[in-house]
Amino acid sequence: MTARDKDCLFCKIIAGEIPSQNVYKDSEVIAFKDINPSAPVHIMIVPVKHIVSLASMSEKETPIVSKMTAAANKIAKDMGLAEKGYRLIINSGPDGGQVIQHLHMHLLGGRTLKWEQ
């Protein structure tokens, strides 16, 4: 794993090469509005370091998922989603629905969510 992959869409967003509507940023995690939302609120939460997927993480890298979750909880509270609820999703690999090969978490909310397969 590298700190940045020059061909990765999320790495380009993190580097500021592609504009995004950021809602959260610290030294390890960035969160921005999804450009093709699946719910009224759809936020992408991404580690700054390029990690391909949940399945490819080293044991040393696993704490980033806790930091992503903490960021998601803060964003949900700030956006007024915490009381009614929201969903966090991490897809891993092609069969898991991962489209962009950079670890990311979806925060969905703003309406009643149904389980879709």
C-alpha positions as CSV (number, residue, x, y, z in Angstrom):
1,M,0.0,0.0,0.0
2,T,1.2,3.4,-0.8
3,A,0.3,6.7,0.8
4,R,-1.2,7.8,-2.5
5,D,-2.2,6.1,-5.7
6,K,-1.9,8.6,-8.6
7,D,-4.8,6.9,-10.5
8,C,-7.2,6.7,-7.6
9,L,-10.2,9.0,-7.7
10,F,-10.3,9.4,-3.9
11,C,-6.6,10.1,-3.7
12,K,-7.2,12.9,-6.3
13,I,-10.0,14.3,-4.2
14,I,-7.9,14.2,-1.1
15,A,-5.1,16.0,-3.0
16,G,-7.5,18.7,-4.1
17,E,-7.1,17.8,-7.8
18,I,-10.8,17.0,-8.0
19,P,-13.3,19.3,-6.2
20,S,-15.5,18.0,-3.4
21,Q,-17.9,19.2,-0.9
22,N,-16.0,18.4,2.3
23,V,-18.0,18.0,5.5
24,Y,-15.1,16.8,7.7
25,K,-11.3,16.6,7.6
26,D,-8.5,15.8,9.9
27,S,-5.0,14.4,9.4
28,E,-6.2,10.9,8.8
29,V,-9.8,11.0,7.5
30,I,-11.7,13.1,5.0
31,A,-15.5,13.1,4.4
32,F,-17.3,14.6,1.5
33,K,-20.8,14.5,-0.1
34,D,-21.3,11.7,-2.6
35,I,-21.9,13.1,-6.2
36,N,-24.4,10.4,-6.9
37,P,-26.3,10.1,-3.6
38,S,-28.4,7.0,-2.6
39,A,-30.2,8.9,0.2
40,P,-30.9,12.5,1.1
41,V,-27.6,12.4,3.1
42,H,-24.9,10.4,1.5
43,I,-21.4,11.1,2.8
44,M,-18.2,9.3,1.8
45,I,-15.7,8.8,4.6
46,V,-12.2,8.0,3.4
47,P,-8.8,7.5,5.0
48,V,-6.2,10.0,3.7
49,K,-3.8,7.1,3.3
50,H,-4.5,5.0,0.2
51,I,-5.7,1.5,1.4
52,V,-7.2,-0.6,-1.3
53,S,-9.9,-2.3,0.7
54,L,-11.0,-3.6,4.1
55,A,-9.8,-7.1,3.2
56,S,-6.4,-5.8,2.1
57,M,-5.6,-3.9,5.3
58,S,-2.7,-4.9,7.5
59,E,-3.3,-5.3,11.2
60,K,-1.3,-2.1,11.8
61,E,-3.8,-0.2,9.6
62,T,-7.0,-1.4,11.3
63,P,-7.3,1.5,13.7
64,I,-8.3,3.7,10.8
65,V,-11.7,2.1,10.7
66,S,-12.3,3.3,14.3
67,K,-11.3,6.8,13.2
68,M,-13.6,6.6,10.2
69,T,-16.5,5.5,12.5
70,A,-15.8,8.3,15.0
71,A,-15.9,10.8,12.1
72,A,-19.1,9.3,10.8
73,N,-20.7,9.6,14.3
74,K,-19.6,13.2,14.5
75,I,-21.0,14.0,11.1
76,A,-24.3,12.3,11.8
77,K,-24.7,14.3,15.0
78,D,-23.7,17.5,13.2
79,M,-26.2,16.8,10.4
80,G,-29.1,15.9,12.8
81,L,-29.2,12.2,11.8
82,A,-28.2,10.7,15.2
83,E,-31.6,10.8,16.8
84,K,-33.6,9.1,14.0
85,G,-30.7,6.9,12.8
86,Y,-28.4,6.4,9.9
87,R,-26.5,3.6,8.1
88,L,-22.7,3.0,7.7
89,I,-21.5,0.7,4.9
90,I,-18.1,-0.6,4.0
91,N,-18.0,-2.6,0.8
92,S,-14.9,-4.8,0.2
93,G,-14.0,-6.2,-3.2
94,P,-16.0,-6.6,-6.4
95,D,-18.5,-9.1,-5.0
96,G,-19.0,-6.8,-2.0
97,G,-19.9,-3.9,-4.3
98,Q,-16.7,-1.9,-3.9
99,V,-16.4,0.2,-7.1
100,I,-13.5,2.5,-6.1
101,Q,-10.4,0.7,-4.9
102,H,-9.7,2.9,-1.9
103,L,-11.2,2.0,1.5
104,H,-14.3,4.1,2.1
105,M,-17.4,4.1,4.3
106,H,-20.8,5.4,3.2
107,L,-22.9,7.3,5.7
108,L,-26.5,7.2,4.6
109,G,-29.5,8.9,6.2
110,G,-32.2,11.5,6.0
111,R,-35.0,9.0,5.3
112,T,-36.1,5.6,6.4
113,L,-33.7,3.1,4.9
114,K,-34.8,-0.3,3.7
115,W,-32.5,-3.3,3.2
116,E,-31.8,-3.7,-0.5
117,Q,-29.9,-6.6,-2.2
